[in-house]
Amino acid sequence: MAHNQVNEIDELLKDLKQTPGFKAYLILNSDGIVIRWDQADNISEGSSQVMTYQSAVQHAHHITELYNKSTAHIKELFEPDDGPVENVRLRTEEYEMIISSIGNYTLAVFQDDGNE
């Protein structure tokens, strides 16, 4: 059964990479350690947008800090009945990042910001 779940995750990530505007993704465990990362196939090796392992680890650190602080402050601002934070969305000059935490794992997806 676990083998089928891996295939489902691989298929989901393959579909994600085919989404227009997709740049990269990171999957982190609950400690903020990079489990898996990948980027769009059309990014050339010499480009500054290539996500190396070192870059993925740096992003993971910042994503973990951002998500933890965001959820803590949102809990202070809103009623507990509103439910937990499911997604955090961040837009920069280079990309838009969507962070979603499910169970012990966090998925961060980088995509074009839509202004290109």
C-alpha positions as CSV (number, residue, x, y, z in Angstrom):
1,M,0.0,0.0,0.0
2,A,2.8,2.4,0.8
3,H,4.3,1.7,-2.6
4,N,1.0,3.0,-4.3
5,Q,1.2,6.2,-2.2
6,V,4.7,6.9,-3.5
7,N,3.4,6.5,-7.0
8,E,0.5,8.9,-6.3
9,I,2.9,11.5,-4.9
10,D,5.2,11.1,-7.9
11,E,2.3,11.5,-10.3
12,L,1.1,14.6,-8.4
13,L,4.5,16.2,-8.5
14,K,4.9,15.3,-12.2
15,D,1.5,17.1,-12.9
16,L,2.6,20.0,-10.8
17,K,5.7,20.4,-12.9
18,Q,3.5,20.6,-16.0
19,T,1.5,23.5,-14.6
20,P,2.0,26.8,-16.6
21,G,4.2,29.2,-14.6
22,F,5.7,26.5,-12.4
23,K,9.3,27.2,-11.3
24,A,10.2,24.8,-8.4
25,Y,9.0,23.0,-5.4
26,L,10.4,21.9,-2.0
27,I,9.1,19.2,0.3
28,L,10.3,19.6,4.0
29,N,9.8,17.5,7.0
30,S,8.6,18.8,10.4
31,D,12.2,19.9,11.3
32,G,12.5,22.0,8.1
33,I,14.9,19.5,6.4
34,V,14.6,19.2,2.7
35,I,13.3,15.8,1.7
36,R,12.8,16.5,-2.0
37,W,13.1,19.4,-4.4
38,D,12.9,20.0,-8.1
39,Q,12.5,22.7,-10.6
40,A,11.0,23.3,-14.1
41,D,12.8,21.4,-16.9
42,N,13.1,24.6,-19.0
43,I,15.6,26.4,-16.6
44,S,19.1,26.4,-18.1
45,E,22.0,25.2,-16.0
46,G,23.8,28.6,-16.1
47,S,20.7,30.6,-15.0
48,S,20.6,32.3,-11.6
49,Q,17.2,30.6,-11.1
50,V,18.7,27.1,-10.8
51,M,17.8,25.6,-7.4
52,T,20.8,23.8,-6.1
53,Y,20.7,21.7,-2.9
54,Q,22.4,24.6,-1.1
55,S,19.7,27.0,-2.4
56,A,17.0,24.6,-1.4
57,V,18.3,24.4,2.1
58,Q,18.4,28.2,2.4
59,H,14.9,28.4,1.2
60,A,13.8,25.7,3.6
61,H,15.2,27.6,6.5
62,H,13.4,30.8,5.5
63,I,10.2,29.0,4.7
64,T,10.1,27.2,8.1
65,E,10.7,30.5,9.9
66,L,8.1,32.4,7.9
67,Y,5.4,29.7,8.2
68,N,6.0,29.2,12.0
69,K,5.9,33.0,12.7
70,S,2.9,33.5,10.4
71,T,0.8,30.8,12.1
72,A,1.7,32.1,15.5
73,H,0.7,35.7,14.8
74,I,-2.5,34.7,13.0
75,K,-3.5,32.7,16.0
76,E,-3.1,35.8,18.1
77,L,-5.1,38.0,15.7
78,F,-8.1,35.8,15.0
79,E,-10.4,33.6,17.0
80,P,-9.3,30.0,17.5
81,D,-12.6,28.9,16.0
82,D,-11.5,30.1,12.6
83,G,-9.3,27.0,12.2
84,P,-5.6,26.5,11.6
85,V,-3.6,28.2,8.9
86,E,-3.5,26.0,5.9
87,N,-1.6,28.1,3.3
88,V,0.7,31.1,3.3
89,R,1.2,32.9,0.0
90,L,4.1,35.3,-0.6
91,R,4.8,37.4,-3.6
92,T,8.2,38.8,-4.5
93,E,9.7,40.5,-7.5
94,E,11.0,37.2,-8.9
95,Y,8.2,34.7,-8.0
96,E,5.2,33.8,-6.0
97,M,5.5,31.2,-3.3
98,I,2.7,29.1,-1.9
99,I,3.5,27.2,1.4
100,S,1.1,24.5,2.6
101,S,1.7,22.4,5.7
102,I,0.0,19.0,6.0
103,G,0.7,16.8,8.9
104,N,4.5,16.5,9.4
105,Y,5.3,17.8,5.9
106,T,5.5,21.2,4.2
107,L,5.2,21.8,0.5
108,A,6.4,25.1,-1.0
109,V,5.7,25.8,-4.6
110,F,7.4,28.6,-6.6
111,Q,5.7,30.0,-9.6
112,D,5.8,33.0,-11.9
113,D,4.2,36.0,-10.3
114,G,2.0,36.5,-13.3
115,N,3.5,39.9,-14.3
116,E,5.8,38.5,-16.9
